[in-house]
Amino acid sequence: MRHRILCRAGVFVSELCLVTLTFGGSIGNWRLIGNLQQANAERQVGDALVARVTLIDTAAVCAAG
């Protein structure tokens, strides 16, 4: 996995990002896309770590916070 400097922060992050949008939403429209089960979420995080992904998008808007 290649890494690059993130803006002016000087932090190296992976070129690929794990987006957690589908992890655990159960409110309103989020239940339509946020229905990934715990075991599958753990597998995805594990696969990302093995691939040396260091950038994970955990925006509070995902799954209604």
Distance bins in CASP14 RR format, pairs under 12 A and 6 or more apart:
PFRMAT RR
TARGET T0000
AUTHOR 0000-0000-0000
RMODE 2
METHOD distances of the structure
MODEL  1
1 12 0 0 0 0 0 1 0 0 0 0 0
1 13 0 0 0 0 0 1 0 0 0 0 0
1 14 1 0 1 0 0 0 0 0 0 0 0
1 15 1 0 0 1 0 0 0 0 0 0 0
1 16 1 0 0 1 0 0 0 0 0 0 0
1 17 0 0 0 0 0 1 0 0 0 0 0
1 18 0 0 0 0 0 1 0 0 0 0 0
1 47 0 0 0 0 0 1 0 0 0 0 0
1 48 0 0 0 0 1 0 0 0 0 0 0
1 49 0 0 0 0 0 1 0 0 0 0 0
1 50 0 0 0 0 1 0 0 0 0 0 0
1 51 1 0 1 0 0 0 0 0 0 0 0
1 52 1 1 0 0 0 0 0 0 0 0 0
1 53 1 0 0 1 0 0 0 0 0 0 0
1 54 0 0 0 0 1 0 0 0 0 0 0
1 55 0 0 0 0 0 1 0 0 0 0 0
2 12 0 0 0 0 1 0 0 0 0 0 0
2 13 0 0 0 0 0 1 0 0 0 0 0
2 14 1 0 0 1 0 0 0 0 0 0 0
2 15 1 0 1 0 0 0 0 0 0 0 0
2 16 0 0 0 0 1 0 0 0 0 0 0
2 51 0 0 0 0 0 1 0 0 0 0 0
2 52 0 0 0 0 1 0 0 0 0 0 0
2 53 0 0 0 0 0 1 0 0 0 0 0
2 54 0 0 0 0 0 1 0 0 0 0 0
2 55 0 0 0 0 0 1 0 0 0 0 0
3 10 0 0 0 0 0 1 0 0 0 0 0
3 11 0 0 0 0 1 0 0 0 0 0 0
3 12 1 0 1 0 0 0 0 0 0 0 0
3 13 1 0 0 1 0 0 0 0 0 0 0
3 14 1 0 1 0 0 0 0 0 0 0 0
3 15 1 0 0 1 0 0 0 0 0 0 0
3 16 0 0 0 0 1 0 0 0 0 0 0
3 17 0 0 0 0 0 1 0 0 0 0 0
3 51 0 0 0 0 0 1 0 0 0 0 0
3 52 1 0 0 1 0 0 0 0 0 0 0
3 53 0 0 0 0 1 0 0 0 0 0 0
3 54 1 0 0 1 0 0 0 0 0 0 0
3 55 0 0 0 0 1 0 0 0 0 0 0
4 10 0 0 0 0 1 0 0 0 0 0 0
4 11 0 0 0 0 1 0 0 0 0 0 0
4 12 1 0 0 1 0 0 0 0 0 0 0
4 13 1 0 0 1 0 0 0 0 0 0 0
4 14 0 0 0 0 1 0 0 0 0 0 0
4 15 1 0 0 1 0 0 0 0 0 0 0
4 16 0 0 0 0 0 1 0 0 0 0 0
4 17 0 0 0 0 0 1 0 0 0 0 0
4 54 0 0 0 0 0 1 0 0 0 0 0
4 55 0 0 0 0 1 0 0 0 0 0 0
5 11 1 0 0 1 0 0 0 0 0 0 0
5 12 1 0 0 1 0 0 0 0 0 0 0
5 13 0 0 0 0 1 0 0 0 0 0 0
5 14 0 0 0 0 0 1 0 0 0 0 0
5 15 0 0 0 0 0 1 0 0 0 0 0
6 12 1 0 0 1 0 0 0 0 0 0 0
6 13 1 0 1 0 0 0 0 0 0 0 0
6 14 0 0 0 0 0 1 0 0 0 0 0
6 15 0 0 0 0 0 1 0 0 0 0 0
6 17 0 0 0 0 0 1 0 0 0 0 0
6 54 0 0 0 0 1 0 0 0 0 0 0
6 55 1 0 0 1 0 0 0 0 0 0 0
7 13 0 0 0 0 1 0 0 0 0 0 0
11 54 0 0 0 0 1 0 0 0 0 0 0
11 55 0 0 0 0 1 0 0 0 0 0 0
12 52 0 0 0 0 0 1 0 0 0 0 0
12 54 1 0 0 1 0 0 0 0 0 0 0
12 55 0 0 0 0 1 0 0 0 0 0 0
13 52 0 0 0 0 0 1 0 0 0 0 0
13 53 0 0 0 0 1 0 0 0 0 0 0
13 54 1 0 1 0 0 0 0 0 0 0 0
13 55 1 0 1 0 0 0 0 0 0 0 0
13 56 0 0 0 0 1 0 0 0 0 0 0
13 57 0 0 0 0 0 1 0 0 0 0 0
14 48 0 0 0 0 1 0 0 0 0 0 0
14 49 0 0 0 0 0 1 0 0 0 0 0
14 51 0 0 0 0 1 0 0 0 0 0 0
14 52 1 0 0 1 0 0 0 0 0 0 0
14 53 1 0 1 0 0 0 0 0 0 0 0
14 54 1 0 1 0 0 0 0 0 0 0 0
14 55 1 0 1 0 0 0 0 0 0 0 0
14 56 0 0 0 0 1 0 0 0 0 0 0
14 57 0 0 0 0 0 1 0 0 0 0 0
15 51 0 0 0 0 0 1 0 0 0 0 0
15 52 0 0 0 0 0 1 0 0 0 0 0
15 53 0 0 0 0 1 0 0 0 0 0 0
15 54 0 0 0 0 1 0 0 0 0 0 0
15 55 0 0 0 0 1 0 0 0 0 0 0
16 47 0 0 0 0 0 1 0 0 0 0 0
16 48 0 0 0 0 1 0 0 0 0 0 0
16 51 1 0 0 1 0 0 0 0 0 0 0
16 52 0 0 0 0 1 0 0 0 0 0 0
16 53 1 0 1 0 0 0 0 0 0 0 0
16 54 0 0 0 0 1 0 0 0 0 0 0
16 55 1 0 0 1 0 0 0 0 0 0 0
16 56 0 0 0 0 0 1 0 0 0 0 0
16 57 0 0 0 0 0 1 0 0 0 0 0
17 48 0 0 0 0 1 0 0 0 0 0 0
17 51 0 0 0 0 0 1 0 0 0 0 0
17 53 1 0 0 1 0 0 0 0 0 0 0
17 54 0 0 0 0 1 0 0 0 0 0 0
17 55 1 0 1 0 0 0 0 0 0 0 0
17 56 1 0 0 1 0 0 0 0 0 0 0
17 57 1 0 1 0 0 0 0 0 0 0 0
17 58 0 0 0 0 0 1 0 0 0 0 0
17 59 0 0 0 0 0 1 0 0 0 0 0
18 41 0 0 0 0 0 1 0 0 0 0 0
18 43 0 0 0 0 0 1 0 0 0 0 0
18 44 1 0 0 1 0 0 0 0 0 0 0
18 45 1 0 0 1 0 0 0 0 0 0 0
18 46 0 0 0 0 1 0 0 0 0 0 0
18 47 0 0 0 0 1 0 0 0 0 0 0
18 48 1 0 1 0 0 0 0 0 0 0 0
18 49 0 0 0 0 1 0 0 0 0 0 0
18 50 0 0 0 0 0 1 0 0 0 0 0
18 51 0 0 0 0 1 0 0 0 0 0 0
18 52 0 0 0 0 0 1 0 0 0 0 0
18 53 1 0 1 0 0 0 0 0 0 0 0
18 54 0 0 0 0 1 0 0 0 0 0 0
18 55 1 0 0 1 0 0 0 0 0 0 0
18 56 1 0 1 0 0 0 0 0 0 0 0
18 57 1 0 0 1 0 0 0 0 0 0 0
18 58 0 0 0 0 1 0 0 0 0 0 0
18 62 0 0 0 0 0 1 0 0 0 0 0
19 33 0 0 0 0 0 1 0 0 0 0 0
19 34 0 0 0 0 0 1 0 0 0 0 0
19 36 0 0 0 0 0 1 0 0 0 0 0
19 41 0 0 0 0 0 1 0 0 0 0 0
19 44 0 0 0 0 1 0 0 0 0 0 0
19 45 0 0 0 0 0 1 0 0 0 0 0
19 48 0 0 0 0 0 1 0 0 0 0 0
19 53 0 0 0 0 0 1 0 0 0 0 0
19 55 0 0 0 0 1 0 0 0 0 0 0
19 56 0 0 0 0 1 0 0 0 0 0 0
19 57 1 0 1 0 0 0 0 0 0 0 0
19 58 0 0 0 0 1 0 0 0 0 0 0
19 59 0 0 0 0 1 0 0 0 0 0 0
19 61 0 0 0 0 0 1 0 0 0 0 0
19 62 1 0 0 1 0 0 0 0 0 0 0
19 63 0 0 0 0 0 1 0 0 0 0 0
20 30 0 0 0 0 0 1 0 0 0 0 0
20 33 0 0 0 0 0 1 0 0 0 0 0
20 34 0 0 0 0 1 0 0 0 0 0 0
20 36 0 0 0 0 1 0 0 0 0 0 0
20 40 0 0 0 0 0 1 0 0 0 0 0
20 41 1 0 0 1 0 0 0 0 0 0 0
20 42 0 0 0 0 0 1 0 0 0 0 0
20 44 0 0 0 0 1 0 0 0 0 0 0
20 45 0 0 0 0 1 0 0 0 0 0 0
20 48 0 0 0 0 0 1 0 0 0 0 0
20 53 0 0 0 0 0 1 0 0 0 0 0
20 55 0 0 0 0 0 1 0 0 0 0 0
20 56 1 0 0 1 0 0 0 0 0 0 0
20 57 1 0 0 1 0 0 0 0 0 0 0
20 58 1 0 1 0 0 0 0 0 0 0 0
20 59 0 0 0 0 1 0 0 0 0 0 0
20 60 0 0 0 0 0 1 0 0 0 0 0
20 61 0 0 0 0 0 1 0 0 0 0 0
20 62 1 0 1 0 0 0 0 0 0 0 0
20 63 1 0 0 1 0 0 0 0 0 0 0
20 65 0 0 0 0 0 1 0 0 0 0 0
21 29 0 0 0 0 0 1 0 0 0 0 0
21 30 0 0 0 0 1 0 0 0 0 0 0
21 32 0 0 0 0 0 1 0 0 0 0 0
21 33 1 0 0 1 0 0 0 0 0 0 0
21 34 1 0 0 1 0 0 0 0 0 0 0
21 35 0 0 0 0 0 1 0 0 0 0 0
21 36 0 0 0 0 1 0 0 0 0 0 0
21 41 0 0 0 0 0 1 0 0 0 0 0
21 44 0 0 0 0 0 1 0 0 0 0 0
21 56 0 0 0 0 0 1 0 0 0 0 0
21 57 1 0 0 1 0 0 0 0 0 0 0
21 58 0 0 0 0 1 0 0 0 0 0 0
21 59 0 0 0 0 1 0 0 0 0 0 0
21 60 0 0 0 0 0 1 0 0 0 0 0
21 61 0 0 0 0 1 0 0 0 0 0 0
21 62 1 0 1 0 0 0 0 0 0 0 0
21 63 1 0 0 1 0 0 0 0 0 0 0
21 64 0 0 0 0 0 1 0 0 0 0 0
21 65 0 0 0 0 0 1 0 0 0 0 0
22 30 0 0 0 0 1 0 0 0 0 0 0
22 31 0 0 0 0 0 1 0 0 0 0 0
22 32 0 0 0 0 0 1 0 0 0 0 0
22 33 1 0 1 0 0 0 0 0 0 0 0
22 34 1 0 1 0 0 0 0 0 0 0 0
22 35 1 0 0 1 0 0 0 0 0 0 0
22 36 1 0 1 0 0 0 0 0 0 0 0
22 37 0 0 0 0 0 1 0 0 0 0 0
22 40 0 0 0 0 1 0 0 0 0 0 0
22 41 0 0 0 0 1 0 0 0 0 0 0
22 44 0 0 0 0 1 0 0 0 0 0 0
22 57 0 0 0 0 0 1 0 0 0 0 0
22 62 0 0 0 0 1 0 0 0 0 0 0
22 63 0 0 0 0 1 0 0 0 0 0 0
23 30 0 0 0 0 0 1 0 0 0 0 0
23 33 0 0 0 0 0 1 0 0 0 0 0
23 34 1 0 0 1 0 0 0 0 0 0 0
23 35 0 0 0 0 1 0 0 0 0 0 0
23 36 1 0 1 0 0 0 0 0 0 0 0
23 37 0 0 0 0 1 0 0 0 0 0 0
23 38 0 0 0 0 1 0 0 0 0 0 0
23 39 0 0 0 0 0 1 0 0 0 0 0
23 40 0 0 0 0 1 0 0 0 0 0 0
23 41 1 0 1 0 0 0 0 0 0 0 0
23 42 0 0 0 0 1 0 0 0 0 0 0
23 43 0 0 0 0 0 1 0 0 0 0 0
23 44 0 0 0 0 1 0 0 0 0 0 0
23 45 0 0 0 0 1 0 0 0 0 0 0
23 56 0 0 0 0 0 1 0 0 0 0 0
23 57 0 0 0 0 0 1 0 0 0 0 0
23 58 0 0 0 0 1 0 0 0 0 0 0
23 59 0 0 0 0 0 1 0 0 0 0 0
23 62 1 0 0 1 0 0 0 0 0 0 0
23 63 1 0 0 1 0 0 0 0 0 0 0
23 64 0 0 0 0 0 1 0 0 0 0 0
23 65 0 0 0 0 0 1 0 0 0 0 0
24 30 1 0 0 1 0 0 0 0 0 0 0
24 31 0 0 0 0 1 0 0 0 0 0 0
24 32 0 0 0 0 0 1 0 0 0 0 0
24 33 0 0 0 0 1 0 0 0 0 0 0
24 34 1 0 1 0 0 0 0 0 0 0 0
24 35 1 0 0 1 0 0 0 0 0 0 0
24 36 1 0 0 1 0 0 0 0 0 0 0
24 37 0 0 0 0 1 0 0 0 0 0 0
24 38 0 0 0 0 1 0 0 0 0 0 0
24 40 0 0 0 0 0 1 0 0 0 0 0
24 41 1 0 0 1 0 0 0 0 0 0 0
24 58 0 0 0 0 0 1 0 0 0 0 0
24 62 0 0 0 0 1 0 0 0 0 0 0
24 63 1 0 1 0 0 0 0 0 0 0 0
24 64 0 0 0 0 1 0 0 0 0 0 0
24 65 0 0 0 0 1 0 0 0 0 0 0
25 31 1 0 1 0 0 0 0 0 0 0 0
25 32 0 0 0 0 1 0 0 0 0 0 0
25 33 1 0 0 1 0 0 0 0 0 0 0
25 34 1 1 0 0 0 0 0 0 0 0 0
25 35 1 0 0 1 0 0 0 0 0 0 0
25 36 0 0 0 0 1 0 0 0 0 0 0
25 37 0 0 0 0 0 1 0 0 0 0 0
25 41 0 0 0 0 0 1 0 0 0 0 0
25 61 0 0 0 0 0 1 0 0 0 0 0
25 62 1 0 0 1 0 0 0 0 0 0 0
25 63 1 1 0 0 0 0 0 0 0 0 0
25 64 1 0 0 1 0 0 0 0 0 0 0
25 65 0 0 0 0 1 0 0 0 0 0 0
26 32 0 0 0 0 0 1 0 0 0 0 0
26 33 0 0 0 0 0 1 0 0 0 0 0
26 34 1 0 0 1 0 0 0 0 0 0 0
26 35 1 0 0 1 0 0 0 0 0 0 0
26 36 0 0 0 0 0 1 0 0 0 0 0
26 37 0 0 0 0 0 1 0 0 0 0 0
26 63 1 0 0 1 0 0 0 0 0 0 0
26 64 0 0 0 0 1 0 0 0 0 0 0
26 65 0 0 0 0 0 1 0 0 0 0 0
27 33 0 0 0 0 0 1 0 0 0 0 0
27 34 0 0 0 0 1 0 0 0 0 0 0
27 35 0 0 0 0 0 1 0 0 0 0 0
27 61 0 0 0 0 0 1 0 0 0 0 0
27 62 0 0 0 0 0 1 0 0 0 0 0
27 63 1 0 0 1 0 0 0 0 0 0 0
27 64 1 0 1 0 0 0 0 0 0 0 0
27 65 0 0 0 0 1 0 0 0 0 0 0
28 34 0 0 0 0 0 1 0 0 0 0 0
28 35 0 0 0 0 0 1 0 0 0 0 0
28 63 0 0 0 0 0 1 0 0 0 0 0
28 64 1 0 0 1 0 0 0 0 0 0 0
29 35 0 0 0 0 0 1 0 0 0 0 0
29 61 0 0 0 0 0 1 0 0 0 0 0
29 62 0 0 0 0 0 1 0 0 0 0 0
29 63 0 0 0 0 0 1 0 0 0 0 0
29 64 0 0 0 0 1 0 0 0 0 0 0
30 36 0 0 0 0 0 1 0 0 0 0 0
30 60 0 0 0 0 0 1 0 0 0 0 0
30 61 0 0 0 0 1 0 0 0 0 0 0
30 62 1 0 0 1 0 0 0 0 0 0 0
30 63 1 0 1 0 0 0 0 0 0 0 0
30 64 1 0 1 0 0 0 0 0 0 0 0
30 65 0 0 0 0 1 0 0 0 0 0 0
31 63 0 0 0 0 1 0 0 0 0 0 0
31 64 0 0 0 0 1 0 0 0 0 0 0
32 63 0 0 0 0 0 1 0 0 0 0 0
32 64 0 0 0 0 0 1 0 0 0 0 0
33 62 0 0 0 0 1 0 0 0 0 0 0
33 63 0 0 0 0 1 0 0 0 0 0 0
33 64 0 0 0 0 0 1 0 0 0 0 0
34 40 0 0 0 0 0 1 0 0 0 0 0
34 41 0 0 0 0 1 0 0 0 0 0 0
34 62 0 0 0 0 1 0 0 0 0 0 0
34 63 1 0 1 0 0 0 0 0 0 0 0
34 64 0 0 0 0 1 0 0 0 0 0 0
34 65 0 0 0 0 0 1 0 0 0 0 0
35 41 0 0 0 0 0 1 0 0 0 0 0
35 63 0 0 0 0 1 0 0 0 0 0 0
36 42 0 0 0 0 1 0 0 0 0 0 0
36 43 0 0 0 0 1 0 0 0 0 0 0
36 44 1 0 0 1 0 0 0 0 0 0 0
36 45 0 0 0 0 0 1 0 0 0 0 0
36 62 0 0 0 0 0 1 0 0 0 0 0
36 63 0 0 0 0 1 0 0 0 0 0 0
37 43 0 0 0 0 1 0 0 0 0 0 0
37 44 0 0 0 0 0 1 0 0 0 0 0
38 44 0 0 0 0 0 1 0 0 0 0 0
38 45 0 0 0 0 0 1 0 0 0 0 0
39 45 0 0 0 0 0 1 0 0 0 0 0
39 46 0 0 0 0 0 1 0 0 0 0 0
40 46 0 0 0 0 0 1 0 0 0 0 0
40 47 0 0 0 0 0 1 0 0 0 0 0
41 47 0 0 0 0 0 1 0 0 0 0 0
41 48 0 0 0 0 0 1 0 0 0 0 0
41 56 0 0 0 0 0 1 0 0 0 0 0
41 58 0 0 0 0 0 1 0 0 0 0 0
41 62 0 0 0 0 0 1 0 0 0 0 0
41 63 0 0 0 0 0 1 0 0 0 0 0
42 48 0 0 0 0 0 1 0 0 0 0 0
42 49 0 0 0 0 0 1 0 0 0 0 0
43 49 0 0 0 0 0 1 0 0 0 0 0
43 50 0 0 0 0 0 1 0 0 0 0 0
44 50 0 0 0 0 0 1 0 0 0 0 0
44 51 0 0 0 0 0 1 0 0 0 0 0
44 53 0 0 0 0 1 0 0 0 0 0 0
44 56 0 0 0 0 0 1 0 0 0 0 0
45 51 0 0 0 0 0 1 0 0 0 0 0
45 53 0 0 0 0 1 0 0 0 0 0 0
45 56 1 0 0 1 0 0 0 0 0 0 0
45 58 0 0 0 0 0 1 0 0 0 0 0
46 52 0 0 0 0 0 1 0 0 0 0 0
46 53 0 0 0 0 1 0 0 0 0 0 0
46 56 0 0 0 0 0 1 0 0 0 0 0
47 53 0 0 0 0 1 0 0 0 0 0 0
48 54 0 0 0 0 1 0 0 0 0 0 0
48 55 0 0 0 0 1 0 0 0 0 0 0
48 56 1 0 0 1 0 0 0 0 0 0 0
48 57 0 0 0 0 0 1 0 0 0 0 0
49 55 0 0 0 0 0 1 0 0 0 0 0
49 56 0 0 0 0 1 0 0 0 0 0 0
56 62 0 0 0 0 0 1 0 0 0 0 0
58 65 0 0 0 0 1 0 0 0 0 0 0
59 65 0 0 0 0 1 0 0 0 0 0 0
END
